[in-house]
Amino acid sequence: MLYAQPRPGQEISTGKLDWLTVGLYTACVFAGWFNIFAAVYDPELHQSIFDFSFNSGKQLFWIGSSLVLILLIMIVDFKFFEAFAYIFYGLIAVALIGVIFLARDVHGAKAWFEIGSVRIQPSEFAKFVTALTLAKYLGDNEIKFDDTRTQLVCGAIIGIPALLILKQNDTGSALVFGAFILVLYREGLTPWVLILPIIAAVIVILSLIIEHLYLHIAVWVIIGLVILNLRWKSPRNILMSIGGGAFVSAMIELVGFFMFNVLQAHQRDRIMVLLKPETVDQKKIGWQVLQSKIAIGSGGFWGKGFLNGTQTKFDFVPAQSTDFIFATIGEEHGWIGGLIVFILIIGLLCRIVSLAERQRDRFSRVYGYSVACILFVHFAVNLGMAIGLLPVIGIPLPFFSYGGSSLWSFTILLWIFLKLDSHRIEVLSRL
């Protein structure tokens, strides 16, 4: 595609930030900070939001250090991120391997390097590094995405860090790497990569809530109807239908094996809390989700008011400043508060997608879509978890949840893209 070249003597404007995105980012970060304070506030102590002995004060430190990171990103040449993408990938791979052997076990996961009182989680940084590496690889003009080798390399770029994180027993962070499938779909991957996982998910859910015998009967009745209604009743079509039915039946049986022989007990319980709540002890296994839903529901339309959440004050909701920060928002600010959070994040996602589409080079576009898809998966899963629509897998709400590693990684992820976008006209001049 040809783009207009600048006229002789016409200056090329560079370094122009998209201030709408900057504003949405700022609003999310500070709204998160105030809600973290609400989540840890104790009326008997009358602590300040700036008190560094509480998560709100610590989060302020992470916000301040994020500003330093933003400054560094804006100072560095925008070509730096593409040039060093593979080096960053190698370094993060080493860190992900190292944390498996060197990290202390925390709640069953070995995912954090500890430096004094500071904990750093390499898996959070692996997301933006993988996004850079994928964009670097696909940004090569010689790469054709419809080539099988290219698709396999993309799968390896995404899969290696995901498997290393899974080895750390951090399933939630590993699942986020599935967001890159949406990026590859944008670049031309067959729609079947989206359709087949949806079909598989439906089969898995049905096999967990319905007796297997009934499912097998239903599958083979459907296969029989398909064979009877085949327009061309060739042996090949009939064999393919029978093979498909056999595959689905085998998958139904494998779900049970996977549930009881592969998944750990707490992972299995979290799934059953969602699909068959009557089979588990809600006051023990489903406590997090139950209390989160109570807190959100008790907020009503307008909420109980800032610092007035009773579920929050009495610590009924576990991890209420991290994974379940939305419960604090829902209780104190009600449906309106939840809607505002929804508008802020969806507005940010839409803006990122819009910026990605206006990029002039493939590297920036692929990276921009990676940013949008990673944030979307985090938002959708965290929100679904808080309201009981998805199992609890422990991933933060972007820019809202407490945590230095997550805020740093989301900040770097977004601001690298803003840096690239601010130089899109300069990129145009080099094409």
N, C-alpha and C positions, 0 to 999 in steps of 0.2 A: 504494500500500500504506500502511495506517495503522499507526503505531507509538505505543506508550504514551507519554503526556506525563507529565512529572514532576508530582507532587502539589504543591499549594500549600505553600510553606515548605520543600519538599525541595530540598536543595542539589544542584547538578549537579557531579559529580566530573569534573575535566578534568586533562589533563597526565599521564595514567598510561601510562608506557611498557610495552611488551611485553618483559619482561626475558628471556624465552626467546630471542627473536630477537636481543636485545643480546648474550646469552651466546654464541650461535652465531656471530655476527659477530666477537666478540672472539677466540673460539677459532680461527676461520679466519685472521684477521689475524696472530695471534702464531705459529700453526703455519706460516704462509707465511714469516714473518720468520726463524724458525729454519732452515727449509729453504733460504731464500736464502743464509743464512750457510754452510750445508753445501755449497751449489753453488759458492761462491767461495772456500771455505776452502783454504788452502795450508799443509800441515803443516810446511813448512820455514820459513815466516814466523811461524807461531804468532800470527796476528793475532787481535784481539779481535772479538767480535760487534758491539762498539760503535765499531769503527774506521771513521771517516768516509771513508777513502780506498778502501773497498770497498763493494760494493752493499748489504751487510748494514747497515752504518752509515748509509748514505744512506737505506735503507728505514726505519730508525728515525726519521729526520727526517720522512719522509713520514707515518709513523704518528702522530708527535707533532702535525704540522700538521693531520692528519685530525681529531684530537681538538678542535682549535680550530674546524674547520669544523662539527663536531657541536655544539659549544657555541653557535655562531652560529645554526645551524638551530633549536636548541631555544629560543633567546631570541626569535627572530623570531615574529611572530604567524602562526598556521597559515594564515590567509587570504591572506597575502602571496604564497604560491607560485601560487595560482590567479589572483590579481589581476594579477601581472606575467608570466604565462606567455608571452603574445604578444610582450612586450618582450624577454624572454630569447631567444625564437625569432629575432627580428630581429637581435639582437646576435650570436648564434652563427652565423647565416647570413653576416653580414659577416665574422666571423672565419674561416669556412670558405672564403670567397672570397679573403680576404686572404692566407691561408696558401699558396694556389696560386701567387700572384705574388711573395710575399715570402720564403717558406721556402727553405732550402737543400736540395738534393737529397741524401737519405740512403738508400742502397741502392735507388735507383730511385723513392722516394716523396718527395713534398714535403708533409709533414704536421705539421711541428713549428715552432713559434715558439721561437727561442733567445734567452734572456735570460742572458747570461754563460754559466755552466756548466749552467744549468737549461733543460730543454726542456719545453715545454707543447704537448700535442696536442689541438687543438680538437675533433677527431672523438670523443674520449672523452666530452667534456662535452655533445656534441650528442645523446647518447643520452638523458640524463635531461631535457634541454630539450625534445626531441621528445615524450617521454613526458608531460611537463607540458602541452605544447601540445595534444596529442591528447586528453588528459583534460579540459582546459579546453573544447575545442570540443564534445566529446561530453557534457560535463556540463551544457551549456545545456538547460534544460527544453523549449525549443522545437524542439530537434533530434530528428528521427526517423531512426533508423539505416537503416530499410528504404527510405529515399529515395535515389535514384541520385545526386543532387547531394551529399548528405552523404557517400556513399561515395567520390565523386571528390575531395571536399575532404580527406577522411582520407588518401586515396592521395597527394595533393599534399603534405600535412604530413609524411608519412613519406618520400616520394620525393625532395623537394628536397634535404635534407641528405645522403641516401644518394648521390645523383648527384654532389653537390659533393665528397663524400669519395672516390667512385670516380674523379673527375677528378684527385684527389691521388695516384692509383695505390695507394690503400690498400684493396685489394679485401676483405680480411678484415673491416675495420671496417664497410665498406658492406654486406656480407652480413648483419651482425648486425641491421640494420634490418628484415630479413625476420621478426624475432621479433614485430613489431607485427601481423603477419597473425594470429597466435594470439590476440592481444588483440581484434582486430576479430571474429574467429570467436566469442569469448566474448560479444560484444555483439550477435551475431545475423547475422553475415555468412554467406552460403551455404557449406555444407561443401565445395562444389566448389573453393573457393579453396585448400583443402588437398589435395583429391584430384588435381586437374589437375597441380599441380607435382610430385606423387609420380609420376604417370604419365609426365610429361615427363622426370623424372630417370631413370626406368627405360629410356625410349627412348634417352636420351643415353648411358647406360652401355652398353646393348646395342650401340649403333652404334659404340662405341669398341673393343669387344672381339670383335665378330662381323663377318664380311665383309658388306658392304652388300647384295650380291646375295642372300645367304641370308635376310637380314632382309626384303627386299622380297618375296621369295617367301612367307615366313611370314606377312607382313602381309596379302597378297592371298588367301592360302589361308584365313586367319581371316575376312576380309571375305566371301569366297564362302560359307563355312559360315554366317555370320550371315545373309546374304541368303536362303539356302536354308531357314533355320529361322525366318525372320520369321513371326510369327503373322498379321500383316496385310501381305501383299505389295503394298502400294500403291506407286505410282511415287515418292511422296515419301520413304517409308522406304528404298527402294532407293537413291535419289539421295543421301540422307543417309549411308548406309553407304559408298557409293562415295566421297563427299566426305571422309568420315573417313579412309578408307584413303589417299586422295591426300594429305591433310594429313600423316599419319604418314610416308608415303614422302618427302614434301618435307622434313620435319623431319630425317629420317635423313641426307639429303644436306647439309642446312644445318649439321649438327653438324660435319662434316668441314671445311666452309668456315670456320666460326667458330673451330675449333681452330687452323687453320693460317694464317688471315688476320686474325683479330681478337685472339686471345690472344697475349701475349708469350711468348717462348721458355721463360722460367723457370716461367711459369704452366702452360704445356703440359707441361713436364717433370714438374711436381709431380703432375699428373693421371695421366700415364702411369706414374709410379712406383707409383701405387696400383693402376691397372687392368691394366697390362701391364709388370710389373717386369722381365721378361726382355728387354724391348726397350731398356732404358736402363742406363747404367753406375751400378750401385748404390753404388760407392765414390766417385762424383763427384756425381751428381744426387740420388741417394737417401740420401746420407750421414746427414743429420739423422734421418730416420725409422729408418734401419737402426741407428744408434747408440743411439737412444732405446729401441728394442725390445730391443736387447742389454742395456742398463742395467736396464730394468724386469725382463726375464727373469732376469738374474743375481741379482736380489734374492731370488728364491725366495719362500718363505712368510713368513719372519720378517725378511728383509733382512740386510744386512751390518753394520748398526749406524750410529748417528749419527756423521758425519764419517769413515766408513770406506768410502765408495763409491769404487771404483777408477776406474770410467768417469768419474765426476764429477771426481775429483782430477786426472786427466790430460787434462781438457777434451776428451774424445772427443765429447761431445754439445754441439753449438753452441746458443747461447742457453739454456743450462741453468738460468739463474736467472730467465728471462722466459717465453718461449713454451713451453719444454720443462721447466718446473719439476717436472712430474709424473714425469719420468724420474729426477730426483734422489730424489723421494719413494719411487718404486718400488724403486730400487736399495738405498737405505739402510734402508728400513722394510718392504720386501717387500709381499706381498699384503695383509697386515694393515694396513700404513700406507695403502695405496691404498684399502682398504675404509673406513678411518676418515675419509679425505678425502671419499669418496663419501657416507658417512652424514652428515657435517657439512653438505655442500652440499645434498644432497637434503633433509635435515631443514630447512635454512633455506628452501629453495624451497617445501616443503609448508607451512611455517609462514606464509610470505608469502601464499600462495594462501588459506590459512584466514583470515588477517587481511583480505584483500581481500574475501572473501565476506561478512564481517560489517560492512562499511562501509555507512553509511546514505545516502550520496550517491554519485551516479554518478562525479563527478570523482575521489573517493578510490578507488573500486573500479577504474576504468579505469587510474589511475596504479599501483595496487597490482599489477594483472595485468601491466602493462608492466614493472615491476621484476622480477617473477618470470620473465617470458618472456625478457628481456634476459639475466639471469643464467643461465637454463637454456641458451640458445643458446651463450653463452660457454663454459659448462662442458662441454656435449656436444661442441662442435667442438674445443675444446682437448684434451679427453681422447681423442677419436677420432683426432686428429692425432698425439698422442704414442704411441699404440699401433698406428698404421698403418692405421686404418679409414677415415680421411678425408684428403684432400690437405692439405699444409701451407699455411695461409693467414695465419698469424701473428697470432693474437689471444690475449690473456692469460687465465690461469685466475683467476677472480675472487677477490680478497683474498689469493691465494697468490703470483702472479707479481710480480717486481720491477718497479717503475715508479710514479712519482709521479702522473702524469696518470690512470692506470688506477685506482690506489687512491683518489685524490680523487673521481673520477667515480663509482665504485661506492659509496663512502661517502656521497656526497651523494644518489645515487639511492636508496639504502636508507633513510637517515635522514630524508629528506623524507617518505617513506611512514610511518615510525615516528612522526614528528611529527603527520601527519594522523590516523593511527590513535589516537594518544593523546587526540585531541579529538573522537572520533566521537560521544561522548555529547552534547557541546556542539552538534555538527552536528544531532543528533536533536532537540534542544530548539528549533531554528530552523525545523524542517520543519512 
